[in-house]
């Protein structure tokens, strides 16, 4: 019932697109967790990320979903920080190589988390695979906080429950190659929201209604995480 109530309220707030401050005031900070949710829209600027079968750019889709997630969290009275709110790379320099700029961008994202009190880190991404049949959102957790696996488990289950798309994927530890997840010391998860290499799922990821569902599921999972319900 808690998730159903959260779902209905968040559908309303994201649909009518009220301002962030009004949304937060409307609920009166009912879920003030003491944590600050850092929302990391993956890629951006010079780094487009994955490209879908019809041309969807990961960096554009992750920013849209992240903004909807920010609105949902604000409505629930949860403090947030957006890593980026536009199409940009952090700490970008024209004098640097592509590799150096990508490293600088990742380090800048890490610095934001390190300088935030009581952070919980959500990194929003899209998946891609050479074979087009694979689909389904999946959550990966960072190994440096004992709370990360719990957050990943709850988020994965909430995505499966609210999206109701037959997804059977399990949450997993982030590979060693994922820089942010392996450097962050706070509770941290990467959410691969779906496969842009799957034509049907890419079409869903471009759909505003589906983007809202993703944001609501992630926010609802966080409420379960902080309330234990």
N, C-alpha and C positions, 0 to 999 in steps of 0.2 A: 504493500500500500504506500509506503514511503516513496519508493521509486516511481510509482504511478503518479502520485501527487506532484513530485518534482518534475516528472516528464510533462504533465499537463501545464504546469506553471511556466516551464521553460519554453514550451511550444508557443505559448501566448506571448512571452516577452520577446523572443527572437522574431516571431512573425510580425508583431506590431513595430519592432525596431525602435523602442524607446531609448532615450539617452541613458548612458551607463549610470550616471549619478541618480537619476530618477528610479532606475531599476533597483539599485542597491537600497535606496530609501524606502521603496515600496515593501520590501521584505523586512527591513529593519535589522539587517545583519544577523538573521536567525541562525546562520551556520558559521559564525565567527570562530574559526578553528585555531587561531593563533599562528597559523602558517601563512606564508605568501606563495601563491601558485605562480610559478614562472612558466609562461607559455611560449614555447620555442617553435615558431613557424620555420620548418626546415628549408635550408637553401636560401636563395634570394640574390638579387643583383646579378653579378657575373656568373653565378652558379645556379643553373636552372634545375638541377636535379634530374630525375627521370622524365622521359617524354613518352606520353601515351600513344596508343596505336592511332588515334585520331588527332594527335598533336597537343593534348593537354600537358602543360608544364607543371611539374611537381611544385615548384616554388610558388606558382599562382594559387594552386588549389590548397596548399598547406596554409597560406596566408588567409584565405577565405574561411577555412575551417577554424583556424586559430582565433580570428576575430569573433566568430560566433561562439566559440568556447569562452572567450573573454567576457562577452555579454552575458552568457549563462552563469558564469562564476560570479559576476558582479551582481546579478539578480539575486543570487543566494547569499550575498553579503560577504563574499570571500575576496580578500585582497589579492590582486594579480599584478604581475609585471609582464608586459609583452616584449620579447626579445627584439622583434621588429614589427612595425605597423605599416610598412611599405616595401616595395621591391628594392631591396638594398643588400649589400654585403657589409658586414661590420668591419671596421678598421681597414677599409679598402684603400690601396695606394696604387696609382697608375705606374709607379716606378717598380712595383713588385711583380714577380712572375705569378702565373695563375696558382701554382703550388703554394707560394709564400702567402698569397692573399687568402687562400682557403684555410691555411694554418692560422693566420691572423684572425680570421672570422671565427673559427672554432674557439680559439683562446679568449676572444672577446666575450663569447657566449658563456664560457666557463667563468670568466671574471665576474659577470653579472650575478651568477649564482653564488659565487664565493663571497660577494660583498652584500648579499641579502640575508637578513636574519630569518631563521626558520623556513628555508625555502623547500618547496616540493616542485620538482621539475617535470614538465610534460613536453616532450619533443614530438612534434607532429610531422609525419612523413607519409609518403606513398611508396608502395612496393612495385617491383618489376621483375620479370623472369622471362627467359627466352621462349618458354612454352606458354601458350596463351590460355590454357585451361585452368591455371591456378588462380584462386581468388580467396577473399576473406581477410578481414582485419586481424592483426596479430600484435600482441604487446610484448616488448622486451624490457628487461629491467637491468639497472646498473648493479654491480656487485658490492659496492662500498658502503651501503646502508642496509641494515637488516630489515628495514621497512619497505624496501623497494620491491621485493618479491611479493609481499602482501598486496601492495598497491597494484602491481601488475596483474595478479590473480583476480582481484576484484574488478579491475578495469576490463580485463578480457571477458569475464563472465557477464558483465553489464552490457558490453558491446554485443555479445552473442544474444543476450536476452532481449534487448530493445531493438536491434536491427532485424532479428528473427529471419535470417537469410540462409539458414542451414549450415552456418560456419561451425566447424568442429576444431578449429585451431586451438592450441594450448599456448599459454604464456611461456616465455623462455628467457634465460639469461642472455644478455647482449653479447655478441661475439667480441673477442678481444680487439678486433680492428675498429670497433665503433668508439671513437675518441671520447666524446662527451660522456657516454654512459660509464666508461671506465675511469674517468677522471673526477666525476662529480662525487662528492661525499654525502650529499643529501639524498632523501628518497627520490628516485629518478626513474622514469620510464620513457621509452620510445614507442609511439603508437603508429604502426604501419597501417594506415586507414583502408588500404585495399590495393589491388594490383591494377596499374594502368596498362599492363600488357594483356589484360583480359578485356575484350571490347564491351561486354555487358557491365562489368564493374567500373570501367572507366566512364561509361555513360552515367552510371549512378553517381560517381564522384563529381561529375559536372552538374548534377541536379541540386538545386538549392534546398529542396525538401530533404534530400538524403544528407546533405552537409549539416543541416540542422539536427537531424537524428544523431549523427556522429558526435556533434558538440554536446548534445543533451546526454547521450550515453556516457561520455567521458566525465561530464560534470556530475551526473548521477552516481557514477562509480566513486568519485571523490567523496561525495556525501556519505556513501556507505563506509568508505575507508575511515573517515574522521568520526563517524558516529558509532561504528561497529554494528550497524543494523542492516 
